Amino acid sequence: MTTVSRETMQLEAYATLLRKWNPTINLVAPATLPNLEARHIADSLQLARTAEDAVGDWLDIGSGGGLPGIVIAVSRPDLSVSLLESDKRKCSFLRSAVRELGLENVKIINERIEQAGPQSASNVSARALAPLPLLLSYVSRHLAPDGTAWLMKGRNWRSEVDDARKDWSFDLCTHKSQTDEEAVILQITGIRHA
Ligand SMILES: C[S@@+](CC[C@H](N)C(=O)[O-])C[C@H]1O[C@@H](n2cnc3c(N)ncnc32)[C@H](O)[C@@H]1O
């Protein structure tokens, strides 16, 4: 008999919810729905694996339908996870997902990143939110001074890093994506205005 893990069951339930709500709210690009598990969920899960030693709390900014925030919360029930998202309807979806998956470690903040009170989180993540220079201003508002940013970036990541270095100094460690040849996870610490 095979045993299906709690994590697998919760992620399957999450995929079902995304498919159910997507026609109404557009949580992910409709064309990517057939590949939801690989394109979005496995992509987010690899961040949880990359950040497996992360401690403290976790803030996902511009969380949308909960990528990667919900996946992090499922994978790391030991972490307290906050999802910061300005869109009311997406927050309704997130509340519903949290309830249906039975997640007890998630808080949803329905505000704009620039207006929400500083969260001083130990870890901040973002996926498909903004170019790195702007993203670092968002992150620096909410990251604790000794915290770590985990930023999921596509093929233009090198030029975004070069641009960001004009205004910011930071320590960078890159992790190649397992799900997309050209993508990376940027692990960033010590963010300061240059
Ligand atoms: C392209 S979506 C990406 C969503 C999710 N991270 C993903 O990978 O599927 C960007 C999300 O960020 C939210 N967003 C954009 N600017 C924001 C801001 N200034 N404050 C809060 N949320 C914001 C949008 O409402 C949207 O849900």
The ligand as an SDF file (V2000), in Angstrom:
LIG
                    3D

 27 29  0  0  0  0  0  0  0  0999 V2000
    1.8590   38.6600  -11.6740 C   0  0  0  0  0  0  0  0  0  0  0  0
    1.0690   38.3850  -10.1390 S   0  0  0  0  0  0  0  0  0  0  0  0
    2.0760   37.0940   -9.4660 C   0  0  0  0  0  0  0  0  0  0  0  0
    1.3560   36.3760   -8.3700 C   0  0  0  0  0  0  0  0  0  0  0  0
    2.1160   35.1980   -7.7600 C   0  0  0  0  0  0  0  0  0  0  0  0
    3.2730   35.6340   -7.0120 N   0  0  0  0  0  0  0  0  0  0  0  0
    2.4910   34.1980   -8.8150 C   0  0  0  0  0  0  0  0  0  0  0  0
    3.6740   33.9530   -9.0370 O   0  0  0  0  0  0  0  0  0  0  0  0
    1.5790   33.6270   -9.4390 O   0  0  0  0  0  0  0  0  0  0  0  0
    1.5170   39.7900   -9.1430 C   0  0  0  0  0  0  0  0  0  0  0  0
    0.6390   39.9420   -7.9110 C   0  0  0  0  0  0  0  0  0  0  0  0
    1.1510   40.9870   -7.1150 O   0  0  0  0  0  0  0  0  0  0  0  0
    0.0840   41.7960   -6.6790 C   0  0  0  0  0  0  0  0  0  0  0  0
    0.6500   43.1410   -6.4950 N   0  0  0  0  0  0  0  0  0  0  0  0
    1.2110   43.9250   -7.4490 C   0  0  0  0  0  0  0  0  0  0  0  0
    1.6480   45.0750   -6.9240 N   0  0  0  0  0  0  0  0  0  0  0  0
    1.3490   45.0260   -5.5940 C   0  0  0  0  0  0  0  0  0  0  0  0
    1.5420   45.9300   -4.4990 C   0  0  0  0  0  0  0  0  0  0  0  0
    2.1380   47.0940   -4.7070 N   0  0  0  0  0  0  0  0  0  0  0  0
    1.1240   45.5470   -3.2730 N   0  0  0  0  0  0  0  0  0  0  0  0
    0.5220   44.3390   -3.0870 C   0  0  0  0  0  0  0  0  0  0  0  0
    0.3180   43.4400   -4.0760 N   0  0  0  0  0  0  0  0  0  0  0  0
    0.7190   43.7810   -5.3140 C   0  0  0  0  0  0  0  0  0  0  0  0
   -0.9510   41.7330   -7.7880 C   0  0  0  0  0  0  0  0  0  0  0  0
   -2.2540   42.0100   -7.3130 O   0  0  0  0  0  0  0  0  0  0  0  0
   -0.8010   40.2960   -8.2540 C   0  0  0  0  0  0  0  0  0  0  0  0
   -1.6610   39.4410   -7.5460 O   0  0  0  0  0  0  0  0  0  0  0  0
  1  2  1  0
  2  3  1  0
  2 10  1  0
  3  4  1  0
  4  5  1  0
  5  6  1  0
  5  7  1  0
  7  8  2  0
  7  9  1  0
 10 11  1  0
 11 12  1  0
 11 26  1  0
 12 13  1  0
 13 14  1  0
 13 24  1  0
 14 15  1  0
 14 23  1  0
 15 16  2  0
 16 17  1  0
 17 18  1  0
 17 23  2  0
 18 19  1  0
 18 20  2  0
 20 21  1  0
 21 22  2  0
 22 23  1  0
 24 25  1  0
 24 26  1  0
 26 27  1  0
M  CHG  2   2   1   9  -1
M  END
$$$$
